[in-house]
């Protein structure tokens, strides 16, 4: 079984969201492959069958509505669509 997880943040050092890291590690024990897409990624230590993608929130600092284009670019990078389409500007 393959599992896709979308979450706010994956970071073993985060005081609030660190337990989620343990969940992903446990999912990995029961799944062939786990893919995690997070708005932001910090430090993590996960098995080899887990792929982690960040949409770049950790690079943005103060979160603003206008940063949605940056998030869109992250989805395009992950999906490989960048090879098929041309972005009008660089973010």
C-alpha positions in Angstrom: 0.0 0.0 0.0 1.2 3.5 -0.8 0.2 6.5 1.4 0.1 10.2 0.6 0.2 12.5 3.6 -0.4 16.3 3.4 0.3 18.3 6.5 1.3 21.7 7.8 4.8 20.9 9.1 7.1 17.9 9.5 9.8 18.7 12.1 11.0 16.4 14.9 12.1 19.5 16.9 8.8 21.4 16.7 7.2 21.6 20.2 3.6 21.3 18.9 3.8 19.1 15.7 6.7 16.7 16.6 4.3 13.8 17.4 3.3 13.8 13.7 6.9 12.7 12.9 6.2 9.5 15.0 3.0 8.9 13.1 4.8 9.0 9.7 7.5 6.6 11.0 4.8 4.2 12.1 2.9 4.5 8.8 6.2 3.6 7.1 6.3 0.3 9.0 3.0 -0.7 7.4 3.2 0.8 3.9 5.4 0.1 0.9 5.9 3.8 0.3 4.9 7.0 2.2 5.0 10.4 0.5 4.7 13.5 2.7 3.9 16.9 1.3 4.3 19.6 3.9 3.9 23.4 3.9 7.2 23.5 5.8 9.9 20.9 6.7 12.4 21.0 9.5 14.6 18.2 10.8 13.4 14.6 10.3 14.7 11.1 10.6 12.5 8.7 8.7 13.1 5.3 6.9 14.1 5.1 3.3 10.6 4.3 2.1 9.4 7.8 3.1 9.8 10.7 0.6 9.3 14.2 2.0 8.5 17.3 -0.1 8.3 20.8 1.2 6.2 23.5 -0.3 8.6 26.1 1.0 6.9 27.8 4.0 10.1 27.6 6.0 11.8 29.8 3.4 9.0 32.4 3.5 9.2 33.4 7.2 6.1 35.5 7.9 3.2 33.8 6.2 1.1 36.0 3.9 -1.8 35.3 1.5 0.4 36.5 -1.5 2.7 33.6 -0.9 0.2 31.2 -2.5 2.1 31.5 -5.8 5.2 30.2 -4.1 3.2 27.2 -2.8 1.8 26.7 -6.3 5.4 26.5 -7.6 6.1 23.9 -5.0 3.3 21.7 -6.3 4.5 22.2 -9.8 8.0 21.2 -8.9 6.8 18.0 -7.0 4.5 16.9 -9.8 7.1 17.4 -12.5 4.7 19.7 -14.4 7.5 22.3 -14.7 8.9 20.2 -17.6 5.5 20.5 -19.4 4.6 24.1 -18.7 6.3 27.4 -18.7 5.9 29.6 -15.6 5.4 33.3 -16.6 7.7 34.5 -13.8 10.2 33.1 -11.3 9.2 33.2 -7.7 
